[in-house]
Amino acid sequence: MKKFYYQISTEYRGQNYFGWQIQPRGKTIQGEINHALEKLCKSDDLKTLGASRTDSGVHAKAQVFKADLPLELPLKGLVDGLNSLLPEDIKILGAKASTAHFHPLRDSKWKRYNYLFTDKVSPFSRDLIVQAPALLDIELMREGAKLFLGTHDFANFRCMGTDVPTTTREILEIELKELNSQGPWGEFPYYCLEIKGTGFLKQMVRLMMGSLWNLGRKKITLDDLQAAIDKKKVGKVGPVAPPQGLYLTEIQFA
């Protein structure tokens, strides 16, 4: 049977889902999208593949997935139809025709993630911004963040999961920004660790964030962090930061 291929962009709040990828148990983003596509196509003869396997609780502003469908759909009808069927915390942003050769994972040139945290307690933001440990030395954390730049073996900054041929990754840009949000709860200061890289390991960004928190609390030194990056020391130098602060914000394809 002939297949029709689409490249679709989506955004979602991840706190109610067990990540992007379909799991044996529990709701996932991919599962909800597949169910909506099955209703739209009146067929289960379809397949989707995401550009990033975001973990349980992680959000996305710019996830991209490929859909292999059994029938041709007008692009606006595909977008509007999916949005009418999906829950309110998942939104389709756009769609375009694609090819059988497009592979969202292999064809991504780089990805950008943001990790948001604050030292201000607020019940309004707790699902979207993480309350970080108190008394952080932000300038020391900025100095430590620069150590991640370049190509390194990030074996000490991954959790076991999907098998990968190599744990070497390249960080192209990293910056710790101080920002301010205005909302119904008033002025809200927070920090954003913005990371751009050619690829990321399972929970790599969250382990980088946790390591910088430990650095900011003086629980480790810059030398300890450098040793973990250089693999002179085996083992993690920080906790896995909570998922709700992490956002996939941009993907660039080759």
Buried (B, 14 or more C-beta within 10 A) or exposed (E): EEBBBBBBBBBBBBBBBBBBBBBEEEBBBBBBBBBBBBEBBEEEEBEBBBBBBBBBBBBBBBBBBBBBBBBEBEEEEBBEBBBEBBBEBBBBBEBEEBEEEBEBEEBBEBBBBBBBBBBEEBEEBBBBBBBBBEEBEEEBBBBBBEBBBEEBEBBBBBEEEEEEEEBBBBBBEBEBEEEEBEEEEEEBEBBBBBBBBBBBBBBBBBBBBBBBBBBBBEEBBEEBBEBBBEEEBEEBBBBBBBBBBBBBBBBEBE
